[in-house]
């Protein structure tokens, strides 16, 4: 047995002090009567009440001791479990260029993409998932992690104003987005390595072409699913200051299909948030790898018996103080 919150055991120090106080000073606080000698009472028979006079204090110490142990969270680890789990390594490569603010997906492309991606992440409990973002340049927003709470926080922080604010150059560097994702997956030992590339434009920036980046991904056995985001119409509404203007929808579907073909992936077109959700659901079904895992169960809570003892000793003390040892003012 071990304690998850072992620092709570320090509370035994003041408890010991309380016991010492009771044994030394506590007697002086009880009602007493001074007499010249106790000899006549030496052979007196002690009543049952006298014999259990200190029992409430003992019960109180026992109650407090058990409460301290409960606070320290006693635990045990004594079991192994054989499980079949499904887990792969996934990098989300998401376009954050200014055009992702277009409102043909509600409320806009980037927010719709984030919402659907979050649902996808929550459905992949056993996967290592990371996030790379790109506009005219690319960088890793979140490395591969099994801590999906951290991943979701980093995803939620993604904004399309980083190009407008000069943090990175605006544009669409699809090849750089793929290359960044591959750099995070190339040393992975997972049986399946996947990049989900989401963009709403055509490659116009970066030092590496999308096709070349796809060939590199193929060399490292990384499969790429590409998603083109945008309405089927020729234009899409776009916020411009206090106005909304129409901007052209320019998705290089031929290149995205080529990337998927090179890496044995698949190309999808998302024209609404609903269709984007369906795409992620299909990818979720396609990418499942069964793994046999032997897991050690290390966190069995053992506080129950101590809590029960604390409760019983507290109740017994209350009963004694209000019946046999009841004090009359």
C-alpha positions as CSV (number, residue, x, y, z in Angstrom):
1,X,0.0,0.0,0.0
2,X,1.1,3.6,-0.7
3,X,-0.3,7.0,-0.4
4,X,-1.2,9.3,-3.3
5,X,-1.2,12.4,-1.0
6,X,1.4,11.5,1.5
7,X,2.0,15.0,2.7
8,X,-1.3,14.8,4.6
9,X,0.4,12.3,7.0
10,X,2.1,15.3,8.5
11,X,-1.2,16.0,10.3
12,X,-0.2,13.3,12.7
13,X,2.3,15.7,14.3
14,X,-0.3,18.1,15.8
15,X,-2.4,15.0,16.6
16,X,0.4,13.6,18.8
17,X,0.7,17.1,20.4
18,X,-3.0,16.9,21.2
19,X,-2.5,13.5,22.9
20,X,0.4,14.9,25.0
21,X,-1.7,17.9,26.0
22,X,-4.5,15.6,27.1
23,X,-2.2,13.5,29.2
24,X,-0.5,16.4,30.9
25,X,-2.7,19.5,31.0
26,X,-6.1,18.0,30.1
27,X,-6.7,16.6,33.6
28,X,-6.6,20.1,35.1
29,X,-9.5,21.2,33.0
30,X,-11.9,18.5,34.4
31,X,-14.0,19.2,37.5
32,X,-12.2,18.2,40.7
33,X,-12.3,18.5,44.4
34,X,-9.3,18.8,46.7
35,X,-9.2,16.5,49.8
36,X,-6.4,15.9,52.3
37,X,-5.9,12.2,51.5
38,X,-7.2,9.5,49.2
39,X,-6.4,6.6,51.5
40,X,-10.0,5.9,52.3
41,X,-10.8,5.5,48.7
42,X,-7.8,3.1,47.9
43,X,-9.9,-0.1,48.2
44,X,-12.9,1.4,46.5
45,X,-14.5,-0.5,43.6
46,X,-14.4,1.5,40.3
47,X,-17.6,1.7,38.5
48,X,-18.1,0.9,34.8
49,X,-18.4,4.6,34.1
50,X,-15.0,5.3,35.7
51,X,-13.4,2.5,33.7
52,X,-14.5,4.0,30.3
53,X,-14.0,7.6,31.3
54,X,-11.2,8.1,28.7
55,X,-12.8,6.0,26.0
56,X,-14.3,9.0,24.2
57,X,-10.9,10.6,23.9
58,X,-9.4,7.4,22.5
59,X,-12.3,7.2,20.0
60,X,-11.7,10.8,19.0
61,X,-8.0,10.1,18.3
62,X,-9.0,7.1,16.3
63,X,-11.5,9.1,14.2
64,X,-8.9,11.8,13.5
65,X,-6.3,9.3,12.6
66,X,-8.6,7.5,10.2
67,X,-9.6,10.8,8.6
68,X,-5.9,11.7,8.1
69,X,-5.3,8.4,6.4
70,X,-8.3,8.9,4.1
71,X,-7.0,12.3,3.1
72,X,-3.7,10.8,2.3
73,X,-5.5,8.5,-0.2
74,X,-4.1,4.9,0.4
75,X,-3.8,3.0,-2.8
76,X,-2.6,-0.4,-4.0
77,X,-1.4,-1.8,-7.2
78,X,-1.8,-5.5,-7.6
79,X,-3.3,-6.4,-11.0
80,X,-2.4,-6.8,-14.7
81,X,-4.9,-6.5,-17.5
82,X,-4.8,-7.8,-21.0
83,X,-6.5,-5.5,-23.5
84,X,-6.9,-5.1,-27.2
85,X,-6.6,-1.4,-27.9
86,X,-6.5,0.7,-31.1
87,X,-3.8,3.4,-31.4
88,X,-2.0,5.2,-34.2
89,X,0.0,8.4,-34.6
90,X,-1.9,11.3,-36.2
91,X,-0.7,14.8,-37.2
92,X,-3.4,17.4,-38.1
93,X,-2.0,19.8,-40.6
94,X,-4.4,22.8,-40.7
95,X,-4.3,25.8,-43.0
96,X,-4.5,29.1,-41.0
97,X,-4.1,31.5,-43.8
98,X,-6.4,34.6,-43.9
99,X,-8.8,32.9,-46.4
100,X,-9.8,30.5,-43.7
101,X,-11.9,33.3,-42.2
102,X,-14.4,32.9,-45.2
103,X,-17.9,32.2,-43.9
104,X,-19.2,29.6,-46.3
105,X,-18.8,27.1,-43.4
106,X,-20.5,28.3,-40.2
107,X,-19.4,30.4,-38.4
108,X,-16.3,30.4,-40.6
109,X,-13.9,27.8,-42.1
110,X,-11.3,27.8,-39.3
111,X,-13.8,27.6,-36.5
112,X,-15.8,24.8,-38.2
113,X,-12.5,22.9,-38.8
114,X,-11.5,23.3,-35.1
115,X,-14.9,22.2,-33.8
116,X,-15.0,19.0,-36.0
117,X,-11.3,18.3,-35.3
118,X,-12.0,18.5,-31.5
119,X,-14.8,15.9,-31.9
120,X,-12.4,13.7,-33.8
121,X,-9.7,14.0,-31.1
122,X,-12.2,13.1,-28.4
123,X,-13.1,9.9,-30.3
124,X,-9.4,8.7,-30.5
125,X,-8.7,7.9,-26.9
126,X,-5.6,5.8,-27.5
127,X,-3.9,7.8,-30.3
128,X,-0.9,10.1,-30.2
129,X,-2.2,13.3,-31.9
130,X,-0.3,16.4,-32.8
131,X,-1.0,19.7,-34.7
132,X,0.9,21.6,-37.2
133,X,-0.4,24.8,-38.7
134,X,0.6,26.6,-41.9
135,X,0.0,29.7,-43.9
136,X,3.0,31.1,-45.9
137,X,5.2,29.2,-43.4
138,X,4.6,26.2,-41.1
139,X,5.3,25.4,-37.5
140,X,4.2,22.8,-34.9
141,X,1.4,24.0,-32.6
142,X,1.4,20.9,-30.6
143,X,3.8,17.8,-30.8
144,X,2.4,14.3,-30.7
145,X,0.8,13.7,-27.4
146,X,-1.6,11.3,-25.7
147,X,-2.7,14.1,-23.4
148,X,-5.7,15.2,-25.4
149,X,-6.7,17.9,-22.9
150,X,-3.5,19.7,-23.8
151,X,-4.0,19.0,-27.4
152,X,-7.5,20.5,-27.4
153,X,-6.3,23.6,-25.6
154,X,-3.7,24.1,-28.2
155,X,-6.2,23.6,-31.0
156,X,-8.6,26.0,-29.4
157,X,-5.8,28.7,-29.4
158,X,-5.4,28.5,-33.2
159,X,-6.3,31.8,-34.9
160,X,-6.1,33.1,-38.4
161,X,-4.8,36.5,-37.3
162,X,-1.2,35.3,-36.9
163,X,-0.5,36.2,-40.6
164,X,-2.4,39.5,-40.3
165,X,-0.3,40.3,-37.1
166,X,2.9,39.4,-38.9
167,X,3.8,36.4,-36.8
168,X,4.2,34.3,-40.0
169,X,3.8,35.2,-43.7
170,X,0.4,34.9,-45.2
171,X,-0.1,32.5,-48.1
172,X,-0.7,28.7,-48.4
173,X,2.5,26.6,-48.1
174,X,0.9,23.1,-48.4
175,X,4.3,21.4,-48.9
176,X,5.7,23.0,-45.8
177,X,2.7,21.9,-43.8
178,X,3.2,18.3,-45.0
179,X,7.0,18.4,-44.3
180,X,6.4,19.6,-40.8
181,X,4.0,16.8,-40.1
182,X,6.3,14.2,-41.5
183,X,9.2,15.5,-39.4
184,X,7.1,14.7,-36.3
185,X,6.1,11.3,-37.5
186,X,9.2,9.9,-39.2
187,X,10.7,8.4,-36.0
188,X,7.4,7.0,-34.8
189,X,7.2,3.3,-34.0
190,X,3.5,3.2,-34.5
191,X,2.1,0.7,-37.0
192,X,0.1,3.4,-38.8
193,X,1.2,7.1,-39.3
194,X,-1.3,9.6,-40.7
195,X,-1.5,13.2,-41.7
196,X,-4.9,14.8,-42.1
197,X,-4.2,17.9,-44.2
198,X,-7.0,20.6,-44.3
199,X,-6.7,23.6,-46.6
200,X,-8.9,26.0,-48.6
201,X,-6.4,27.1,-51.2
202,X,-3.7,26.2,-53.6
203,X,0.0,26.1,-52.9
204,X,1.6,29.5,-53.4
205,X,4.4,29.6,-50.8
206,X,7.1,27.6,-49.2
207,X,10.4,26.0,-50.2
208,X,9.0,22.6,-51.0
209,X,6.3,21.6,-53.4
210,X,3.3,19.5,-52.2
211,X,4.2,16.6,-54.5
212,X,7.8,16.5,-53.2
213,X,6.6,16.6,-49.6
214,X,4.2,13.8,-50.4
215,X,7.0,11.7,-51.8
216,X,9.0,12.2,-48.6
217,X,5.9,11.2,-46.6
218,X,5.7,8.0,-48.7
219,X,9.3,7.2,-47.8
220,X,8.4,7.2,-44.1
221,X,5.2,5.2,-44.6
222,X,3.0,8.2,-43.7
223,X,-0.4,8.2,-45.3
224,X,-2.1,11.6,-46.0
225,X,-5.8,12.3,-46.1
226,X,-6.4,15.6,-47.8
227,X,-9.5,17.8,-47.2
228,X,-10.4,20.7,-49.4
229,X,-12.6,23.2,-47.5
230,X,-15.0,25.6,-49.3
231,X,-18.3,25.9,-50.9
232,X,-19.0,24.6,-54.4
233,X,-19.9,28.2,-55.5
234,X,-17.4,30.3,-57.3
235,X,-17.3,32.8,-54.4
236,X,-17.6,32.8,-50.6
237,X,-18.5,35.6,-48.1
238,X,-15.5,37.0,-46.3
239,X,-15.3,39.6,-43.5
240,X,-13.5,42.8,-44.6
241,X,-13.6,45.4,-41.8
242,X,-17.2,46.2,-41.1
243,X,-18.3,44.7,-44.4
244,X,-18.7,41.3,-46.0
245,X,-17.4,40.8,-49.5
246,X,-17.3,37.9,-51.8
247,X,-13.9,36.3,-52.5
248,X,-13.1,33.6,-55.1
249,X,-13.0,29.9,-54.0
250,X,-9.7,28.5,-55.2
251,X,-9.0,25.0,-54.1
252,X,-6.4,23.1,-56.0
253,X,-8.2,19.8,-56.0
254,X,-5.9,18.2,-58.5
255,X,-2.9,18.7,-56.2
256,X,-4.7,17.5,-53.1
257,X,-5.8,14.4,-55.0
258,X,-2.3,13.8,-56.2
259,X,-0.9,14.1,-52.6
260,X,-3.5,11.5,-51.4
261,X,-2.7,9.2,-54.3
262,X,1.1,9.2,-53.7
263,X,0.7,8.3,-50.1
264,X,-2.2,5.8,-50.5
265,X,-4.5,8.2,-48.8
266,X,-7.8,9.7,-49.9
267,X,-9.1,13.2,-50.9
268,X,-12.3,14.7,-49.6
269,X,-14.2,17.9,-50.3
270,X,-16.0,19.6,-47.4
271,X,-18.6,22.1,-48.5
272,X,-20.2,22.5,-45.1
273,X,-19.5,21.8,-41.4
274,X,-21.8,18.7,-41.6
275,X,-19.9,17.2,-44.5
276,X,-16.6,18.0,-42.8
277,X,-17.8,16.0,-39.8
278,X,-18.8,13.1,-42.0
279,X,-15.3,13.2,-43.5
280,X,-13.6,12.9,-40.1
281,X,-16.0,10.1,-39.2
282,X,-15.0,8.2,-42.3
283,X,-11.3,8.7,-41.6
284,X,-12.0,7.6,-38.0
285,X,-13.4,4.3,-39.3
286,X,-10.6,3.8,-41.8
287,X,-7.7,4.4,-39.4
288,X,-8.0,1.7,-36.8
289,X,-5.0,-0.4,-35.7
290,X,-5.5,-3.2,-33.2
291,X,-2.8,-3.5,-30.6
292,X,-2.5,-6.1,-27.8
293,X,-1.5,-4.3,-24.6
294,X,-0.7,-5.6,-21.1
295,X,-1.6,-2.8,-18.7
296,X,-0.8,-2.7,-15.0
297,X,-3.6,-1.4,-12.8
298,X,-1.7,0.8,-10.3
299,X,-4.5,2.9,-8.8
300,X,-6.9,0.9,-6.6
301,X,-8.3,3.2,-3.9
302,X,-8.1,1.6,-0.4
303,X,-9.7,4.4,1.7
304,X,-13.0,2.7,2.3
305,X,-12.1,0.6,5.4
306,X,-10.5,3.7,7.1
307,X,-13.5,5.9,6.3
308,X,-15.8,3.2,7.8
309,X,-13.7,3.0,11.0
310,X,-13.7,6.8,11.3
311,X,-17.5,6.9,11.0
312,X,-18.1,4.1,13.5
313,X,-15.7,5.5,16.1
314,X,-17.3,9.0,15.7
315,X,-20.8,7.6,16.2
316,X,-19.7,5.6,19.2
317,X,-18.1,8.6,20.8
318,X,-21.3,10.6,20.3
319,X,-23.4,7.8,21.8
320,X,-21.2,7.5,24.9
321,X,-21.1,11.2,25.6
322,X,-24.9,11.4,25.4
323,X,-25.7,8.3,27.4
324,X,-23.3,6.6,29.9
325,X,-20.8,9.4,30.1
326,X,-23.3,12.2,29.8
327,X,-22.3,15.2,31.9
328,X,-24.9,17.1,33.9
329,X,-24.1,20.9,33.9
